[in-house]
Amino acid sequence: MKPQDANCDGCLPTNGRLIGHCRVCGIRACGMDRKVSTCAACADYACDQLKAFHSIAPHAGRMLEKLRLKPQE
């Protein structure tokens, strides 16, 4: 999947635009279970599942790192 193929409203919304993979995504399910806004806010960041995803989607990893470094409001 390429970044331009991801036409969605993020991982946590239960309605709105979702791509097909969102319905079976283990990372999304984990974030919803843990009630975190993004994986960057998770106490277990970066878990093995997320590291595996970042190995195939390094851009996503860089974006989450930016979120982790951003001061909390």
CHARMM internal coordinates of N, CA and C (Angstrom, degrees):
IC EDIT
DIST 1 N 1 CA 1.4474
DIST 1 CA 1 C 1.5164
ANGL 1 N 1 CA 1 C 108.51
DIST 1 C 2 N 1.2853
ANGL 1 CA 1 C 2 N 116.53
DIHE 1 N 1 CA 1 C 2 N 136.10
DIST 2 N 2 CA 1.4564
ANGL 1 C 2 N 2 CA 122.76
DIHE 1 CA 1 C 2 N 2 CA 178.05
DIST 2 CA 2 C 1.5262
ANGL 2 N 2 CA 2 C 109.36
DIHE 1 C 2 N 2 CA 2 C -99.95
DIST 2 C 3 N 1.3464
ANGL 2 CA 2 C 3 N 117.60
DIHE 2 N 2 CA 2 C 3 N 154.12
DIST 3 N 3 CA 1.4708
ANGL 2 C 3 N 3 CA 119.46
DIHE 2 CA 2 C 3 N 3 CA -179.77
DIST 3 CA 3 C 1.5281
ANGL 3 N 3 CA 3 C 113.06
DIHE 2 C 3 N 3 CA 3 C -51.99
DIST 3 C 4 N 1.3215
ANGL 3 CA 3 C 4 N 117.12
DIHE 3 N 3 CA 3 C 4 N -38.03
DIST 4 N 4 CA 1.4611
ANGL 3 C 4 N 4 CA 119.76
DIHE 3 CA 3 C 4 N 4 CA -178.49
DIST 4 CA 4 C 1.5345
ANGL 4 N 4 CA 4 C 112.46
DIHE 3 C 4 N 4 CA 4 C -69.28
DIST 4 C 5 N 1.3414
ANGL 4 CA 4 C 5 N 117.01
DIHE 4 N 4 CA 4 C 5 N -14.19
DIST 5 N 5 CA 1.4634
ANGL 4 C 5 N 5 CA 121.06
DIHE 4 CA 4 C 5 N 5 CA 177.54
DIST 5 CA 5 C 1.5230
ANGL 5 N 5 CA 5 C 112.28
DIHE 4 C 5 N 5 CA 5 C -83.34
DIST 5 C 6 N 1.3143
ANGL 5 CA 5 C 6 N 117.38
DIHE 5 N 5 CA 5 C 6 N -13.38
DIST 6 N 6 CA 1.4602
ANGL 5 C 6 N 6 CA 121.76
DIHE 5 CA 5 C 6 N 6 CA -178.38
DIST 6 CA 6 C 1.5182
ANGL 6 N 6 CA 6 C 109.37
DIHE 5 C 6 N 6 CA 6 C -89.29
DIST 6 C 7 N 1.3010
ANGL 6 CA 6 C 7 N 116.26
DIHE 6 N 6 CA 6 C 7 N 93.01
DIST 7 N 7 CA 1.4550
ANGL 6 C 7 N 7 CA 122.64
DIHE 6 CA 6 C 7 N 7 CA 179.42
DIST 7 CA 7 C 1.5219
ANGL 7 N 7 CA 7 C 107.04
DIHE 6 C 7 N 7 CA 7 C -111.63
DIST 7 C 8 N 1.3375
ANGL 7 CA 7 C 8 N 115.24
DIHE 7 N 7 CA 7 C 8 N 83.87
DIST 8 N 8 CA 1.4549
ANGL 7 C 8 N 8 CA 119.44
DIHE 7 CA 7 C 8 N 8 CA -175.57
DIST 8 CA 8 C 1.5234
ANGL 8 N 8 CA 8 C 109.44
DIHE 7 C 8 N 8 CA 8 C -143.71
DIST 8 C 9 N 1.3135
ANGL 8 CA 8 C 9 N 114.99
DIHE 8 N 8 CA 8 C 9 N -178.82
DIST 9 N 9 CA 1.4624
ANGL 8 C 9 N 9 CA 121.23
DIHE 8 CA 8 C 9 N 9 CA -179.25
DIST 9 CA 9 C 1.5227
ANGL 9 N 9 CA 9 C 111.93
DIHE 8 C 9 N 9 CA 9 C -110.96
DIST 9 C 10 N 1.3208
ANGL 9 CA 9 C 10 N 117.22
DIHE 9 N 9 CA 9 C 10 N 24.42
DIST 10 N 10 CA 1.4554
ANGL 9 C 10 N 10 CA 121.33
DIHE 9 CA 9 C 10 N 10 CA 179.48
DIST 10 CA 10 C 1.5097
ANGL 10 N 10 CA 10 C 111.97
DIHE 9 C 10 N 10 CA 10 C 99.80
DIST 10 C 11 N 1.3181
ANGL 10 CA 10 C 11 N 115.10
DIHE 10 N 10 CA 10 C 11 N 175.07
DIST 11 N 11 CA 1.4672
ANGL 10 C 11 N 11 CA 120.31
DIHE 10 CA 10 C 11 N 11 CA -173.20
DIST 11 CA 11 C 1.5191
ANGL 11 N 11 CA 11 C 114.50
DIHE 10 C 11 N 11 CA 11 C -80.58
DIST 11 C 12 N 1.3156
ANGL 11 CA 11 C 12 N 119.33
DIHE 11 N 11 CA 11 C 12 N -29.90
DIST 12 N 12 CA 1.4529
ANGL 11 C 12 N 12 CA 119.64
DIHE 11 CA 11 C 12 N 12 CA -170.07
DIST 12 CA 12 C 1.5245
ANGL 12 N 12 CA 12 C 116.90
DIHE 11 C 12 N 12 CA 12 C -87.77
DIST 12 C 13 N 1.3214
ANGL 12 CA 12 C 13 N 120.00
DIHE 12 N 12 CA 12 C 13 N -27.80
DIST 13 N 13 CA 1.4696
ANGL 12 C 13 N 13 CA 117.62
DIHE 12 CA 12 C 13 N 13 CA -179.59
DIST 13 CA 13 C 1.5301
ANGL 13 N 13 CA 13 C 111.84
DIHE 12 C 13 N 13 CA 13 C -59.60
DIST 13 C 14 N 1.3225
ANGL 13 CA 13 C 14 N 116.25
DIHE 13 N 13 CA 13 C 14 N 140.60
DIST 14 N 14 CA 1.4592
ANGL 13 C 14 N 14 CA 119.82
DIHE 13 CA 13 C 14 N 14 CA 177.14
DIST 14 CA 14 C 1.5157
ANGL 14 N 14 CA 14 C 111.23
DIHE 13 C 14 N 14 CA 14 C -93.49
DIST 14 C 15 N 1.3137
ANGL 14 CA 14 C 15 N 116.72
DIHE 14 N 14 CA 14 C 15 N -9.28
DIST 15 N 15 CA 1.4600
ANGL 14 C 15 N 15 CA 120.34
DIHE 14 CA 14 C 15 N 15 CA 173.95
DIST 15 CA 15 C 1.5193
ANGL 15 N 15 CA 15 C 107.63
DIHE 14 C 15 N 15 CA 15 C -132.75
DIST 15 C 16 N 1.2893
ANGL 15 CA 15 C 16 N 117.69
DIHE 15 N 15 CA 15 C 16 N 177.08
DIST 16 N 16 CA 1.4581
ANGL 15 C 16 N 16 CA 120.59
DIHE 15 CA 15 C 16 N 16 CA -176.04
DIST 16 CA 16 C 1.5148
ANGL 16 N 16 CA 16 C 110.18
DIHE 15 C 16 N 16 CA 16 C 98.45
DIST 16 C 17 N 1.3202
ANGL 16 CA 16 C 17 N 116.11
DIHE 16 N 16 CA 16 C 17 N -164.12
DIST 17 N 17 CA 1.4598
ANGL 16 C 17 N 17 CA 120.98
DIHE 16 CA 16 C 17 N 17 CA -175.88
DIST 17 CA 17 C 1.5291
ANGL 17 N 17 CA 17 C 110.45
DIHE 16 C 17 N 17 CA 17 C -80.39
DIST 17 C 18 N 1.3020
ANGL 17 CA 17 C 18 N 115.88
DIHE 17 N 17 CA 17 C 18 N 126.79
DIST 18 N 18 CA 1.4634
ANGL 17 C 18 N 18 CA 122.91
DIHE 17 CA 17 C 18 N 18 CA 174.51
DIST 18 CA 18 C 1.5177
ANGL 18 N 18 CA 18 C 107.94
DIHE 17 C 18 N 18 CA 18 C -133.79
DIST 18 C 19 N 1.3196
ANGL 18 CA 18 C 19 N 117.16
DIHE 18 N 18 CA 18 C 19 N 141.77
DIST 19 N 19 CA 1.4545
ANGL 18 C 19 N 19 CA 119.34
DIHE 18 CA 18 C 19 N 19 CA 173.22
DIST 19 CA 19 C 1.5254
ANGL 19 N 19 CA 19 C 107.86
DIHE 18 C 19 N 19 CA 19 C -85.11
DIST 19 C 20 N 1.2992
ANGL 19 CA 19 C 20 N 117.77
DIHE 19 N 19 CA 19 C 20 N 165.71
DIST 20 N 20 CA 1.4612
ANGL 19 C 20 N 20 CA 121.81
DIHE 19 CA 19 C 20 N 20 CA -174.54
DIST 20 CA 20 C 1.5143
ANGL 20 N 20 CA 20 C 114.49
DIHE 19 C 20 N 20 CA 20 C -54.90
DIST 20 C 21 N 1.3263
ANGL 20 CA 20 C 21 N 118.08
DIHE 20 N 20 CA 20 C 21 N -41.22
DIST 21 N 21 CA 1.4561
ANGL 20 C 21 N 21 CA 121.44
DIHE 20 CA 20 C 21 N 21 CA -177.01
DIST 21 CA 21 C 1.5306
ANGL 21 N 21 CA 21 C 112.43
DIHE 20 C 21 N 21 CA 21 C -65.98
DIST 21 C 22 N 1.3086
ANGL 21 CA 21 C 22 N 117.59
DIHE 21 N 21 CA 21 C 22 N -26.36
DIST 22 N 22 CA 1.4703
ANGL 21 C 22 N 22 CA 121.01
DIHE 21 CA 21 C 22 N 22 CA -177.83
DIST 22 CA 22 C 1.5233
ANGL 22 N 22 CA 22 C 112.18
DIHE 21 C 22 N 22 CA 22 C -55.60
DIST 22 C 23 N 1.3100
ANGL 22 CA 22 C 23 N 116.57
DIHE 22 N 22 CA 22 C 23 N -33.45
DIST 23 N 23 CA 1.4556
ANGL 22 C 23 N 23 CA 120.92
DIHE 22 CA 22 C 23 N 23 CA -176.48
DIST 23 CA 23 C 1.5328
ANGL 23 N 23 CA 23 C 112.52
DIHE 22 C 23 N 23 CA 23 C -69.72
DIST 23 C 24 N 1.3301
ANGL 23 CA 23 C 24 N 117.58
DIHE 23 N 23 CA 23 C 24 N -19.17
DIST 24 N 24 CA 1.4658
ANGL 23 C 24 N 24 CA 121.17
DIHE 23 CA 23 C 24 N 24 CA -178.88
DIST 24 CA 24 C 1.5282
ANGL 24 N 24 CA 24 C 112.64
DIHE 23 C 24 N 24 CA 24 C -121.52
DIST 24 C 25 N 1.3061
ANGL 24 CA 24 C 25 N 118.09
DIHE 24 N 24 CA 24 C 25 N 8.38
DIST 25 N 25 CA 1.4619
ANGL 24 C 25 N 25 CA 122.57
DIHE 24 CA 24 C 25 N 25 CA -174.36
DIST 25 CA 25 C 1.5338
ANGL 25 N 25 CA 25 C 111.14
DIHE 24 C 25 N 25 CA 25 C -75.05
DIST 25 C 26 N 1.3391
ANGL 25 CA 25 C 26 N 116.27
DIHE 25 N 25 CA 25 C 26 N 120.72
DIST 26 N 26 CA 1.4558
ANGL 25 C 26 N 26 CA 121.25
DIHE 25 CA 25 C 26 N 26 CA 178.61
DIST 26 CA 26 C 1.5158
ANGL 26 N 26 CA 26 C 112.90
DIHE 25 C 26 N 26 CA 26 C -67.76
DIST 26 C 27 N 1.3215
ANGL 26 CA 26 C 27 N 117.59
DIHE 26 N 26 CA 26 C 27 N -32.79
DIST 27 N 27 CA 1.4687
ANGL 26 C 27 N 27 CA 120.87
DIHE 26 CA 26 C 27 N 27 CA 178.68
DIST 27 CA 27 C 1.5229
ANGL 27 N 27 CA 27 C 109.59
DIHE 26 C 27 N 27 CA 27 C -67.17
DIST 27 C 28 N 1.3202
ANGL 27 CA 27 C 28 N 116.87
DIHE 27 N 27 CA 27 C 28 N -43.86
DIST 28 N 28 CA 1.4673
ANGL 27 C 28 N 28 CA 120.65
DIHE 27 CA 27 C 28 N 28 CA 177.79
DIST 28 CA 28 C 1.5244
ANGL 28 N 28 CA 28 C 110.27
DIHE 27 C 28 N 28 CA 28 C -61.87
DIST 28 C 29 N 1.3231
ANGL 28 CA 28 C 29 N 117.15
DIHE 28 N 28 CA 28 C 29 N -45.45
DIST 29 N 29 CA 1.4680
ANGL 28 C 29 N 29 CA 120.70
DIHE 28 CA 28 C 29 N 29 CA -179.71
DIST 29 CA 29 C 1.5282
ANGL 29 N 29 CA 29 C 110.60
DIHE 28 C 29 N 29 CA 29 C -60.64
DIST 29 C 30 N 1.3215
ANGL 29 CA 29 C 30 N 116.96
DIHE 29 N 29 CA 29 C 30 N -40.59
DIST 30 N 30 CA 1.4654
ANGL 29 C 30 N 30 CA 120.98
DIHE 29 CA 29 C 30 N 30 CA 178.87
DIST 30 CA 30 C 1.5307
ANGL 30 N 30 CA 30 C 110.67
DIHE 29 C 30 N 30 CA 30 C -63.34
DIST 30 C 31 N 1.3207
ANGL 30 CA 30 C 31 N 117.39
DIHE 30 N 30 CA 30 C 31 N -46.69
DIST 31 N 31 CA 1.4664
ANGL 30 C 31 N 31 CA 121.45
DIHE 30 CA 30 C 31 N 31 CA 179.17
DIST 31 CA 31 C 1.5145
ANGL 31 N 31 CA 31 C 111.97
DIHE 30 C 31 N 31 CA 31 C -60.30
DIST 31 C 32 N 1.3375
ANGL 31 CA 31 C 32 N 115.88
DIHE 31 N 31 CA 31 C 32 N -39.61
DIST 32 N 32 CA 1.4629
ANGL 31 C 32 N 32 CA 119.20
DIHE 31 CA 31 C 32 N 32 CA 178.74
DIST 32 CA 32 C 1.5251
ANGL 32 N 32 CA 32 C 110.49
DIHE 31 C 32 N 32 CA 32 C -67.72
DIST 32 C 33 N 1.3331
ANGL 32 CA 32 C 33 N 117.28
DIHE 32 N 32 CA 32 C 33 N -41.76
DIST 33 N 33 CA 1.4627
ANGL 32 C 33 N 33 CA 120.71
DIHE 32 CA 32 C 33 N 33 CA 178.64
DIST 33 CA 33 C 1.5283
ANGL 33 N 33 CA 33 C 111.63
DIHE 32 C 33 N 33 CA 33 C -62.15
DIST 33 C 34 N 1.3194
ANGL 33 CA 33 C 34 N 115.95
DIHE 33 N 33 CA 33 C 34 N -40.39
DIST 34 N 34 CA 1.4727
ANGL 33 C 34 N 34 CA 121.12
DIHE 33 CA 33 C 34 N 34 CA -177.25
DIST 34 CA 34 C 1.5301
ANGL 34 N 34 CA 34 C 112.77
DIHE 33 C 34 N 34 CA 34 C -83.99
DIST 34 C 35 N 1.3395
ANGL 34 CA 34 C 35 N 115.73
DIHE 34 N 34 CA 34 C 35 N -9.39
DIST 35 N 35 CA 1.4666
ANGL 34 C 35 N 35 CA 122.29
DIHE 34 CA 34 C 35 N 35 CA 179.01
DIST 35 CA 35 C 1.5282
ANGL 35 N 35 CA 35 C 112.20
DIHE 34 C 35 N 35 CA 35 C 56.81
DIST 35 C 36 N 1.3415
ANGL 35 CA 35 C 36 N 115.94
DIHE 35 N 35 CA 35 C 36 N 44.94
DIST 36 N 36 CA 1.4582
ANGL 35 C 36 N 36 CA 120.92
DIHE 35 CA 35 C 36 N 36 CA 175.71
DIST 36 CA 36 C 1.5229
ANGL 36 N 36 CA 36 C 108.41
DIHE 35 C 36 N 36 CA 36 C -102.85
DIST 36 C 37 N 1.3146
ANGL 36 CA 36 C 37 N 116.19
DIHE 36 N 36 CA 36 C 37 N 148.27
DIST 37 N 37 CA 1.4590
ANGL 36 C 37 N 37 CA 119.93
DIHE 36 CA 36 C 37 N 37 CA -179.88
DIST 37 CA 37 C 1.5275
ANGL 37 N 37 CA 37 C 111.21
DIHE 36 C 37 N 37 CA 37 C -68.40
DIST 37 C 38 N 1.3280
ANGL 37 CA 37 C 38 N 117.21
DIHE 37 N 37 CA 37 C 38 N -36.17
DIST 38 N 38 CA 1.4595
ANGL 37 C 38 N 38 CA 123.41
DIHE 37 CA 37 C 38 N 38 CA 174.55
DIST 38 CA 38 C 1.5238
ANGL 38 N 38 CA 38 C 107.43
DIHE 37 C 38 N 38 CA 38 C -150.38
DIST 38 C 39 N 1.3069
ANGL 38 CA 38 C 39 N 116.47
DIHE 38 N 38 CA 38 C 39 N 166.46
DIST 39 N 39 CA 1.4678
ANGL 38 C 39 N 39 CA 119.95
DIHE 38 CA 38 C 39 N 39 CA 176.47
DIST 39 CA 39 C 1.5198
ANGL 39 N 39 CA 39 C 110.99
DIHE 38 C 39 N 39 CA 39 C -61.17
DIST 39 C 40 N 1.3255
ANGL 39 CA 39 C 40 N 117.14
DIHE 39 N 39 CA 39 C 40 N -25.76
DIST 40 N 40 CA 1.4618
ANGL 39 C 40 N 40 CA 120.94
DIHE 39 CA 39 C 40 N 40 CA 179.17
DIST 40 CA 40 C 1.5193
ANGL 40 N 40 CA 40 C 111.56
DIHE 39 C 40 N 40 CA 40 C -61.30
DIST 40 C 41 N 1.3210
ANGL 40 CA 40 C 41 N 117.54
DIHE 40 N 40 CA 40 C 41 N -24.15
DIST 41 N 41 CA 1.4641
ANGL 40 C 41 N 41 CA 121.97
DIHE 40 CA 40 C 41 N 41 CA -178.38
DIST 41 CA 41 C 1.5285
ANGL 41 N 41 CA 41 C 112.75
DIHE 40 C 41 N 41 CA 41 C -93.01
DIST 41 C 42 N 1.3139
ANGL 41 CA 41 C 42 N 117.09
DIHE 41 N 41 CA 41 C 42 N 0.77
DIST 42 N 42 CA 1.4637
ANGL 41 C 42 N 42 CA 121.11
DIHE 41 CA 41 C 42 N 42 CA -176.25
DIST 42 CA 42 C 1.5243
ANGL 42 N 42 CA 42 C 111.26
DIHE 41 C 42 N 42 CA 42 C -81.50
DIST 42 C 43 N 1.3147
ANGL 42 CA 42 C 43 N 116.32
DIHE 42 N 42 CA 42 C 43 N 139.38
DIST 43 N 43 CA 1.4652
ANGL 42 C 43 N 43 CA 121.57
DIHE 42 CA 42 C 43 N 43 CA 178.49
DIST 43 CA 43 C 1.5261
ANGL 43 N 43 CA 43 C 111.64
DIHE 42 C 43 N 43 CA 43 C -65.26
DIST 43 C 44 N 1.3254
ANGL 43 CA 43 C 44 N 117.96
DIHE 43 N 43 CA 43 C 44 N -23.33
DIST 44 N 44 CA 1.4655
ANGL 43 C 44 N 44 CA 122.04
DIHE 43 CA 43 C 44 N 44 CA -179.22
DIST 44 CA 44 C 1.5317
ANGL 44 N 44 CA 44 C 113.12
DIHE 43 C 44 N 44 CA 44 C -98.45
DIST 44 C 45 N 1.3155
ANGL 44 CA 44 C 45 N 117.58
DIHE 44 N 44 CA 44 C 45 N 16.75
DIST 45 N 45 CA 1.4628
ANGL 44 C 45 N 45 CA 121.47
DIHE 44 CA 44 C 45 N 45 CA 178.76
DIST 45 CA 45 C 1.5154
ANGL 45 N 45 CA 45 C 109.67
DIHE 44 C 45 N 45 CA 45 C -66.08
DIST 45 C 46 N 1.2497
ANGL 45 CA 45 C 46 N 121.19
DIHE 45 N 45 CA 45 C 46 N 137.78
DIST 46 N 46 CA 1.4474
ANGL 45 C 46 N 46 CA 131.07
DIHE 45 CA 45 C 46 N 46 CA -13.57
DIST 46 CA 46 C 1.5233
ANGL 46 N 46 CA 46 C 108.14
DIHE 45 C 46 N 46 CA 46 C -96.71
DIST 46 C 47 N 1.3086
ANGL 46 CA 46 C 47 N 114.95
DIHE 46 N 46 CA 46 C 47 N 117.99
DIST 47 N 47 CA 1.4590
ANGL 46 C 47 N 47 CA 121.19
DIHE 46 CA 46 C 47 N 47 CA -178.93
DIST 47 CA 47 C 1.5268
ANGL 47 N 47 CA 47 C 110.01
DIHE 46 C 47 N 47 CA 47 C -73.35
DIST 47 C 48 N 1.3109
ANGL 47 CA 47 C 48 N 116.58
DIHE 47 N 47 CA 47 C 48 N 170.78
DIST 48 N 48 CA 1.4639
ANGL 47 C 48 N 48 CA 120.95
DIHE 47 CA 47 C 48 N 48 CA -178.95
DIST 48 CA 48 C 1.5240
ANGL 48 N 48 CA 48 C 111.96
DIHE 47 C 48 N 48 CA 48 C -60.72
DIST 48 C 49 N 1.3330
ANGL 48 CA 48 C 49 N 116.41
DIHE 48 N 48 CA 48 C 49 N -38.47
DIST 49 N 49 CA 1.4648
ANGL 48 C 49 N 49 CA 120.21
DIHE 48 CA 48 C 49 N 49 CA 179.76
DIST 49 CA 49 C 1.5299
ANGL 49 N 49 CA 49 C 110.53
DIHE 48 C 49 N 49 CA 49 C -62.60
DIST 49 C 50 N 1.3186
ANGL 49 CA 49 C 50 N 116.75
DIHE 49 N 49 CA 49 C 50 N -42.00
DIST 50 N 50 CA 1.4539
ANGL 49 C 50 N 50 CA 121.08
DIHE 49 CA 49 C 50 N 50 CA -179.55
DIST 50 CA 50 C 1.5269
ANGL 50 N 50 CA 50 C 111.03
DIHE 49 C 50 N 50 CA 50 C -71.01
DIST 50 C 51 N 1.3170
ANGL 50 CA 50 C 51 N 117.17
DIHE 50 N 50 CA 50 C 51 N -39.67
DIST 51 N 51 CA 1.4650
ANGL 50 C 51 N 51 CA 120.40
DIHE 50 CA 50 C 51 N 51 CA 177.41
DIST 51 CA 51 C 1.5257
ANGL 51 N 51 CA 51 C 110.94
DIHE 50 C 51 N 51 CA 51 C -60.53
DIST 51 C 52 N 1.3207
ANGL 51 CA 51 C 52 N 116.80
DIHE 51 N 51 CA 51 C 52 N -41.02
DIST 52 N 52 CA 1.4671
ANGL 51 C 52 N 52 CA 120.51
DIHE 51 CA 51 C 52 N 52 CA 178.18
DIST 52 CA 52 C 1.5211
ANGL 52 N 52 CA 52 C 110.43
DIHE 51 C 52 N 52 CA 52 C -62.53
DIST 52 C 53 N 1.3212
ANGL 52 CA 52 C 53 N 116.79
DIHE 52 N 52 CA 52 C 53 N -41.39
DIST 53 N 53 CA 1.4659
ANGL 52 C 53 N 53 CA 120.32
DIHE 52 CA 52 C 53 N 53 CA 178.31
DIST 53 CA 53 C 1.5199
ANGL 53 N 53 CA 53 C 110.54
DIHE 52 C 53 N 53 CA 53 C -65.06
DIST 53 C 54 N 1.3090
ANGL 53 CA 53 C 54 N 117.75
DIHE 53 N 53 CA 53 C 54 N -42.78
DIST 54 N 54 CA 1.4650
ANGL 53 C 54 N 54 CA 121.03
DIHE 53 CA 53 C 54 N 54 CA -179.44
DIST 54 CA 54 C 1.5213
ANGL 54 N 54 CA 54 C 111.86
DIHE 53 C 54 N 54 CA 54 C -65.01
DIST 54 C 55 N 1.3184
ANGL 54 CA 54 C 55 N 117.80
DIHE 54 N 54 CA 54 C 55 N -25.49
DIST 55 N 55 CA 1.4633
ANGL 54 C 55 N 55 CA 119.26
DIHE 54 CA 54 C 55 N 55 CA 177.81
DIST 55 CA 55 C 1.5231
ANGL 55 N 55 CA 55 C 111.10
DIHE 54 C 55 N 55 CA 55 C -67.29
DIST 55 C 56 N 1.3374
ANGL 55 CA 55 C 56 N 117.58
DIHE 55 N 55 CA 55 C 56 N -26.86
DIST 56 N 56 CA 1.4607
ANGL 55 C 56 N 56 CA 119.96
DIHE 55 CA 55 C 56 N 56 CA 177.30
DIST 56 CA 56 C 1.5250
ANGL 56 N 56 CA 56 C 112.32
DIHE 55 C 56 N 56 CA 56 C -103.06
DIST 56 C 57 N 1.3304
ANGL 56 CA 56 C 57 N 117.04
DIHE 56 N 56 CA 56 C 57 N -12.97
DIST 57 N 57 CA 1.4664
ANGL 56 C 57 N 57 CA 121.93
DIHE 56 CA 56 C 57 N 57 CA 179.55
DIST 57 CA 57 C 1.5290
ANGL 57 N 57 CA 57 C 109.03
DIHE 56 C 57 N 57 CA 57 C -135.67
DIST 57 C 58 N 1.3493
ANGL 57 CA 57 C 58 N 117.17
DIHE 57 N 57 CA 57 C 58 N 69.00
DIST 58 N 58 CA 1.4645
ANGL 57 C 58 N 58 CA 119.66
DIHE 57 CA 57 C 58 N 58 CA -176.08
DIST 58 CA 58 C 1.5240
ANGL 58 N 58 CA 58 C 113.89
DIHE 57 C 58 N 58 CA 58 C -60.74
DIST 58 C 59 N 1.3249
ANGL 58 CA 58 C 59 N 117.43
DIHE 58 N 58 CA 58 C 59 N -28.27
DIST 59 N 59 CA 1.4655
ANGL 58 C 59 N 59 CA 119.90
DIHE 58 CA 58 C 59 N 59 CA 178.28
DIST 59 CA 59 C 1.5325
ANGL 59 N 59 CA 59 C 110.46
DIHE 58 C 59 N 59 CA 59 C -61.27
DIST 59 C 60 N 1.3209
ANGL 59 CA 59 C 60 N 116.59
DIHE 59 N 59 CA 59 C 60 N -40.48
DIST 60 N 60 CA 1.4685
ANGL 59 C 60 N 60 CA 120.38
DIHE 59 CA 59 C 60 N 60 CA 178.22
DIST 60 CA 60 C 1.5228
ANGL 60 N 60 CA 60 C 110.71
DIHE 59 C 60 N 60 CA 60 C -62.25
DIST 60 C 61 N 1.3236
ANGL 60 CA 60 C 61 N 116.56
DIHE 60 N 60 CA 60 C 61 N -39.75
DIST 61 N 61 CA 1.4617
ANGL 60 C 61 N 61 CA 120.56
DIHE 60 CA 60 C 61 N 61 CA 177.98
DIST 61 CA 61 C 1.5144
ANGL 61 N 61 CA 61 C 112.36
DIHE 60 C 61 N 61 CA 61 C -63.43
DIST 61 C 62 N 1.3211
ANGL 61 CA 61 C 62 N 115.71
DIHE 61 N 61 CA 61 C 62 N -41.44
DIST 62 N 62 CA 1.4779
ANGL 61 C 62 N 62 CA 119.03
DIHE 61 CA 61 C 62 N 62 CA 178.89
DIST 62 CA 62 C 1.5222
ANGL 62 N 62 CA 62 C 110.89
DIHE 61 C 62 N 62 CA 62 C -65.35
DIST 62 C 63 N 1.3116
ANGL 62 CA 62 C 63 N 117.28
DIHE 62 N 62 CA 62 C 63 N -38.38
DIST 63 N 63 CA 1.4665
ANGL 62 C 63 N 63 CA 120.06
DIHE 62 CA 62 C 63 N 63 CA 179.39
DIST 63 CA 63 C 1.5371
ANGL 63 N 63 CA 63 C 111.14
DIHE 62 C 63 N 63 CA 63 C -66.53
DIST 63 C 64 N 1.3223
ANGL 63 CA 63 C 64 N 117.32
DIHE 63 N 63 CA 63 C 64 N -40.45
DIST 64 N 64 CA 1.4682
ANGL 63 C 64 N 64 CA 119.52
DIHE 63 CA 63 C 64 N 64 CA 177.86
DIST 64 CA 64 C 1.5193
ANGL 64 N 64 CA 64 C 111.36
DIHE 63 C 64 N 64 CA 64 C -66.74
DIST 64 C 65 N 1.3168
ANGL 64 CA 64 C 65 N 117.21
DIHE 64 N 64 CA 64 C 65 N -37.27
DIST 65 N 65 CA 1.4677
ANGL 64 C 65 N 65 CA 120.16
DIHE 64 CA 64 C 65 N 65 CA 176.98
DIST 65 CA 65 C 1.5233
ANGL 65 N 65 CA 65 C 110.41
DIHE 64 C 65 N 65 CA 65 C -60.91
DIST 65 C 66 N 1.3267
ANGL 65 CA 65 C 66 N 117.40
DIHE 65 N 65 CA 65 C 66 N -40.60
DIST 66 N 66 CA 1.4706
ANGL 65 C 66 N 66 CA 120.71
DIHE 65 CA 65 C 66 N 66 CA 177.29
DIST 66 CA 66 C 1.5256
ANGL 66 N 66 CA 66 C 110.44
DIHE 65 C 66 N 66 CA 66 C -61.68
DIST 66 C 67 N 1.3197
ANGL 66 CA 66 C 67 N 116.73
DIHE 66 N 66 CA 66 C 67 N -40.42
DIST 67 N 67 CA 1.4700
ANGL 66 C 67 N 67 CA 120.33
DIHE 66 CA 66 C 67 N 67 CA 178.58
DIST 67 CA 67 C 1.5226
ANGL 67 N 67 CA 67 C 111.33
DIHE 66 C 67 N 67 CA 67 C -64.92
DIST 67 C 68 N 1.3225
ANGL 67 CA 67 C 68 N 117.23
DIHE 67 N 67 CA 67 C 68 N -38.27
DIST 68 N 68 CA 1.4679
ANGL 67 C 68 N 68 CA 120.82
DIHE 67 CA 67 C 68 N 68 CA 179.91
DIST 68 CA 68 C 1.5147
ANGL 68 N 68 CA 68 C 111.60
DIHE 67 C 68 N 68 CA 68 C -67.11
DIST 68 C 69 N 1.3166
ANGL 68 CA 68 C 69 N 117.03
DIHE 68 N 68 CA 68 C 69 N -32.65
DIST 69 N 69 CA 1.4653
ANGL 68 C 69 N 69 CA 121.57
DIHE 68 CA 68 C 69 N 69 CA -178.34
DIST 69 CA 69 C 1.5139
ANGL 69 N 69 CA 69 C 113.17
DIHE 68 C 69 N 69 CA 69 C -82.25
DIST 69 C 70 N 1.3181
ANGL 69 CA 69 C 70 N 116.60
DIHE 69 N 69 CA 69 C 70 N -16.68
DIST 70 N 70 CA 1.4664
ANGL 69 C 70 N 70 CA 122.22
DIHE 69 CA 69 C 70 N 70 CA -178.66
DIST 70 CA 70 C 1.5275
ANGL 70 N 70 CA 70 C 109.25
DIHE 69 C 70 N 70 CA 70 C -70.78
DIST 70 C 71 N 1.3303
ANGL 70 CA 70 C 71 N 118.34
DIHE 70 N 70 CA 70 C 71 N 132.77
DIST 71 N 71 CA 1.4709
ANGL 70 C 71 N 71 CA 120.43
DIHE 70 CA 70 C 71 N 71 CA 177.91
DIST 71 CA 71 C 1.5219
ANGL 71 N 71 CA 71 C 111.49
DIHE 70 C 71 N 71 CA 71 C -58.71
DIST 71 C 72 N 1.3167
ANGL 71 CA 71 C 72 N 116.50
DIHE 71 N 71 CA 71 C 72 N 138.33
DIST 72 N 72 CA 1.4603
ANGL 71 C 72 N 72 CA 121.63
DIHE 71 CA 71 C 72 N 72 CA 179.03
DIST 72 CA 72 C 1.5214
ANGL 72 N 72 CA 72 C 109.44
DIHE 71 C 72 N 72 CA 72 C -72.49
DIST 72 C 73 N 1.3140
ANGL 72 CA 72 C 73 N 115.45
DIHE 72 N 72 CA 72 C 73 N 138.41
DIST 73 N 73 CA 1.4707
ANGL 72 C 73 N 73 CA 120.98
DIHE 72 CA 72 C 73 N 73 CA -179.42
DIST 73 CA 73 C 1.4960
ANGL 73 N 73 CA 73 C 111.53
DIHE 72 C 73 N 73 CA 73 C -100.43
END
COOR INIT
IC SEED 1 N 1 CA 1 C
IC BUILD
